[in-house]
Amino acid sequence: MAPLLLAALVIVGGVLQTCFIRADRAHRYGAAAVLKGLAALAFVLVGMVGAAGAPSPEAGTICLGLALGAVGDVLHALRFVWPARKRLLFNVGAVSFLLGHLAYLVAVVPACLAPAWGLAASCALALVVDVAVLPRMSVQSRAEFVAGGAYLAVTSAVVGFAAAGAVAAALAPAVPAAPARLAPRATLAVGTAAFLASDVMLAVNNFGGVDSQRLRAASLGTYYAGQMLIALSLALA
């Protein structure tokens, strides 16, 4: 039952996200907000179904991160419905996404099989991302610049610890449970990396003067794939 339900949620979520992107490109923002909320609900439900099959504190924290991401999705979609509150909705949505990333970080750090590798990878990746992205950003205040750098650093840290955990699991001595231990960690690592890639594209597109519809669509698609993979990592645990 659970595999069929998960497959249905993934398919329905993918269709809803595709419809959302098309509505967004057509400037049908009311419909886009509804579609985005429903698509986000799909990845939250995937995470909840997965966590129910293998309950743990880490799974619960990841579900919290997914839920916070869904809230951020809705707020960011609504900023086009209510343009007078666009800045407020974007900033509050960004805070919700940041809290979601912090929830992911709380989950991946203690679960990482090689915390020293995770810390090194996180610091290196955060440095590379911030150096590559921040000089391109044009924001209204120094506080927003610092907040953007901190946000990308936290996102990079999630990827660093998730990737280190997956690599450590892959390099662990061969035991019967090794494939089962690697699959959820690798899925989580790919999902968090996709989320980071989406954030980088969003930052360059929104604050780097690019303003490309294609890049926005790519960012939205990559983001959704990342969230769904993060959710699916719970089902593979």
C-alpha positions in Angstrom: 0.0 0.0 0.0 2.7 2.5 1.0 4.8 2.1 -2.2 1.6 2.7 -4.4 0.6 5.7 -2.3 4.1 7.1 -2.5 4.2 6.6 -6.3 0.9 8.3 -6.7 1.9 11.3 -4.5 5.2 11.7 -6.5 3.3 11.6 -9.9 0.5 13.9 -8.8 3.0 16.3 -7.2 5.1 16.4 -10.4 2.1 17.1 -12.5 0.9 19.9 -10.1 4.4 21.5 -10.1 4.5 21.4 -13.9 1.0 23.0 -14.0 2.2 25.6 -11.5 5.2 26.5 -13.6 3.1 26.9 -16.7 0.5 29.0 -14.8 3.3 31.2 -13.4 4.8 31.8 -16.9 1.3 32.7 -18.1 1.0 35.2 -15.2 -2.1 33.4 -13.9 -0.9 34.0 -10.3 -4.0 33.1 -8.5 -4.1 29.6 -10.1 -0.3 29.3 -9.7 -0.6 29.9 -5.9 -3.2 27.2 -5.5 -1.2 24.7 -7.7 2.0 25.5 -5.8 0.4 24.9 -2.5 -1.0 21.6 -3.6 2.3 20.5 -5.1 4.0 21.3 -1.8 1.4 19.4 0.1 2.4 16.3 -2.0 6.0 16.3 -0.9 5.0 16.9 2.7 2.7 13.9 2.5 5.5 11.8 0.9 7.7 12.7 3.8 5.0 11.9 6.4 4.3 8.5 4.8 8.0 7.7 4.8 8.5 8.8 8.3 5.5 6.7 9.5 7.2 3.6 8.1 10.5 4.3 9.9 9.9 6.8 12.7 12.9 8.6 14.3 13.7 12.0 15.6 15.6 12.8 12.4 12.7 11.8 10.2 10.4 14.0 12.3 12.8 16.9 11.9 13.0 16.5 8.1 9.2 16.4 8.0 9.3 19.8 9.8 11.7 21.1 7.2 9.4 19.9 4.4 6.4 21.6 6.1 8.3 24.9 6.5 9.3 24.7 2.8 5.7 24.3 1.9 4.8 27.4 3.9 7.6 29.3 2.1 6.2 28.0 -1.2 2.8 29.4 -0.6 4.1 32.8 0.7 6.4 33.2 -2.3 3.5 32.4 -4.7 1.2 34.9 -2.9 3.6 37.8 -3.4 2.5 37.9 -7.1 -1.2 37.8 -6.1 -0.8 40.7 -3.6 2.0 42.8 -5.2 1.5 45.6 -2.6 2.9 43.1 -0.1 5.4 41.5 -2.4 8.5 42.4 -0.4 7.0 41.3 3.0 5.8 38.0 1.6 9.1 37.3 0.0 11.0 38.0 3.2 8.7 36.0 5.5 8.8 33.2 3.0 12.6 33.3 2.9 12.6 33.1 6.7 10.4 30.0 6.5 12.8 28.4 4.0 15.7 29.2 6.2 14.0 27.6 9.2 13.4 24.6 7.0 17.1 24.4 6.1 18.0 24.6 9.8 15.6 21.7 10.5 17.4 19.7 7.8 20.7 20.6 9.3 19.6 19.5 12.8 18.7 16.2 11.2 21.8 15.5 9.0 24.5 16.6 11.4 24.0 13.9 14.1 23.2 11.3 11.4 26.4 12.0 9.5 28.8 9.0 9.7 31.8 11.3 9.1 31.2 14.6 10.9 34.7 15.9 10.4 34.3 15.4 6.6 30.9 17.0 6.8 32.2 20.1 8.5 35.1 20.4 6.1 32.8 19.9 3.1 30.2 22.4 4.5 32.8 25.2 5.0 34.4 24.6 1.6 31.1 24.6 -0.2 29.7 27.6 1.7 32.8 29.6 0.8 32.7 28.6 -2.9 28.9 29.4 -3.2 29.1 32.7 -1.4 32.2 33.9 -3.3 30.5 32.9 -6.6 27.0 34.3 -5.9 27.3 37.3 -3.5 29.3 39.6 -5.8 26.5 39.3 -8.4 23.7 40.2 -6.0 22.2 43.7 -5.9 20.2 44.3 -2.7 18.8 47.3 -0.9 20.8 47.0 2.3 23.8 45.5 3.9 21.6 43.5 6.2 20.0 41.8 3.2 23.4 41.1 1.7 24.6 39.4 5.0 21.3 37.5 5.3 21.7 36.2 1.8 25.2 35.0 2.5 24.1 33.3 5.7 21.2 31.7 4.0 23.4 30.2 1.3 25.9 29.1 3.9 23.3 27.2 5.8 22.0 25.6 2.7 25.6 24.6 1.7 26.1 23.1 5.2 23.1 20.8 4.8 24.6 19.6 1.5 28.0 19.2 3.0 26.9 17.0 5.9 24.4 15.0 3.7 27.0 14.3 1.1 29.7 13.4 3.6 27.3 11.0 5.2 26.5 9.4 1.8 30.2 9.0 0.9 31.0 7.6 4.3 28.2 5.0 3.9 29.5 4.1 0.4 33.0 3.6 1.7 32.0 1.6 4.8 33.0 -2.0 5.0 30.7 -4.2 3.0 27.9 -5.6 5.2 24.5 -7.0 4.2 22.8 -3.8 5.3 25.2 -1.4 3.4 22.9 -0.9 0.3 19.9 -0.1 2.6 22.0 2.3 4.5 23.4 4.0 1.4 20.2 4.5 -0.6 18.4 7.0 1.8 21.7 8.9 2.4 22.5 9.2 -1.3 18.9 10.3 -2.1 19.0 12.9 0.7 22.4 14.2 -0.6 21.2 14.6 -4.1 18.0 16.2 -2.9 19.8 18.8 -0.8 22.2 19.5 -3.6 19.3 20.1 -6.0 17.8 22.5 -3.4 21.1 24.4 -3.2 21.3 24.6 -7.0 17.8 26.0 -7.1 18.6 28.6 -4.5 21.7 29.7 -6.4 19.6 30.0 -9.6 17.0 32.0 -7.7 19.6 34.4 -6.2 21.2 35.0 -9.6 17.9 35.5 -11.3 16.2 37.7 -8.8 19.1 39.7 -7.4 21.8 39.4 -10.1 20.0 41.3 -12.8 19.3 38.2 -15.0 15.5 38.1 -14.7 15.1 35.1 -17.1 11.8 33.2 -17.3 13.7 30.1 -18.3 16.1 30.3 -15.4 13.1 30.8 -13.1 11.4 27.7 -14.5 14.6 25.7 -14.1 15.0 26.9 -10.5 11.4 26.0 -9.6 11.7 22.5 -11.2 15.1 21.8 -9.5 13.7 23.0 -6.2 10.7 20.7 -6.4 12.9 17.7 -7.4 15.1 18.4 -4.4 12.3 18.6 -1.9 10.7 15.4 -3.3 14.0 13.6 -3.1 14.5 14.7 0.5 11.0 13.4 1.3 11.6 10.1 -0.5 14.8 9.6 1.5 12.6 8.9 4.5 10.7 6.2 2.6 14.0 4.5 1.7 15.3 4.5 5.3 
